[in-house]
Amino acid sequence: MIWSTKETLDREEIQLIQTEKLKKTVKYAYEHVPFYQEKFRTAGIVPEDIQTLSDLTKIPFTTKEDFRNHYPFGLFAVPKEKIVRYHASSGTTGNPTVVGYTKHDLKVWKECIARIVSMAGVTYHDTAQIAFGYGLFTGALGLHQGLEKIGAAVVPMSSGNSNKQIKIMKDWGVTTLIATPSYALHLSEVAQSLGIDPVEDLKVRHGVLGSEPSTEAMRKKLNQNWGMHAYENYGMSELGGPGVSGECPALRGMHINEDYFICEVIDPVTGEVLPEGEKGELVVTPLFRQATPVLRYRTKDITSLDSSPCACGRTTMRMSKITGRTDDMLIISGVNVFPSQIEEVLLSTEGIGSNYLITVSKKGYLDKMDIDVEVTDSSLLDSASSLDNLLNVLRKKLHTVLGIHPSIHLVEPLSMEASKGKAVRVIDKRNSEEK
Ligand SMILES: [Zn+2]
């Protein structure tokens, strides 16, 4: 179902709305945030220089470092009295990035999520279990309020306690799962280990998944394991959380809520805006935020844009699935490798489970990559010939895709630590080993 008439406007109408809102957003950020006054002065521009969508390129980028350097409230545009909620990204490296919400910001957020869960086929008939961690992280509460807005029944489980997750799904007739793709896959394997077949014994048919990039192979496996339709959506705490875009049943990219976000794709090295269809780094300007307005935020996520008509009837621009991040590309002996390429191979190989870890280290002067991955059936590890076969298949596939020869270690099912939130898939030991 299409939630809002704003999703089916003519392209000209959408651009008109964006232009008007952009002018207001730029003026607002300039007048309320000293950081933007300084940025504009350095760039030699004033808000009046921004009159059309193409003028956007005159504005300098905002980065995660800008948030960190102004921790906690330096980028806020309103006094504390106007703030009704705070969220923040994980601060695993340095200060967390803090965002605030006014009542208006929360209202818009709910609207954006209502559209995205509707795209995934969720309605007021559904019961949605949220297996994202509640707390400062934007995922859980963001989805929570949007689901309530459309009238779905929310089960605020939070992450972890997997056995109980399965029990509640079964006993309460849960139809919709909200989680990271990796945790959703883990939960299906936990159910199977408890003797519950999610397809036969559970009613979970919609997956609204996000907060980490995943592959088509991952989707296929999720759909198979759960008997569900898995849909991805996109957002980021600095942009206010999930709600930027989501997939429709046509599965040809994620529709952007364009009346609230302007998306650009740039060359990550030169900063130049790339033509529609080309892959590069996503840059987003939210068009509504009162508490923490952000202009041209560099997401470091790699995607491309597509404004061609979609079978679902929506006219909004789509962004392709995130294929990686500009900062997670690994250079192994001079070869560029994205972890997503490895995941694609692992998940499309019969007998290989969903949990894996890539470790990169140095052996002398050479780079070395090790991949630990679970098998789906422990009896595979008992038979030398089936183990050899499986290893050979994997080695060949990985070499074809990556052009390198990683060492592969197959381990028992469910023996590796499962992630409950964003999965840690790569450990790069090279920097710490260097003098
Ligand atoms: Zn569509």
Residues whose N, C-alpha, C, O or C-beta is under 5 A from the ligand:
A	BS01	ZN	C248 A250 C310 A311 C312 R314
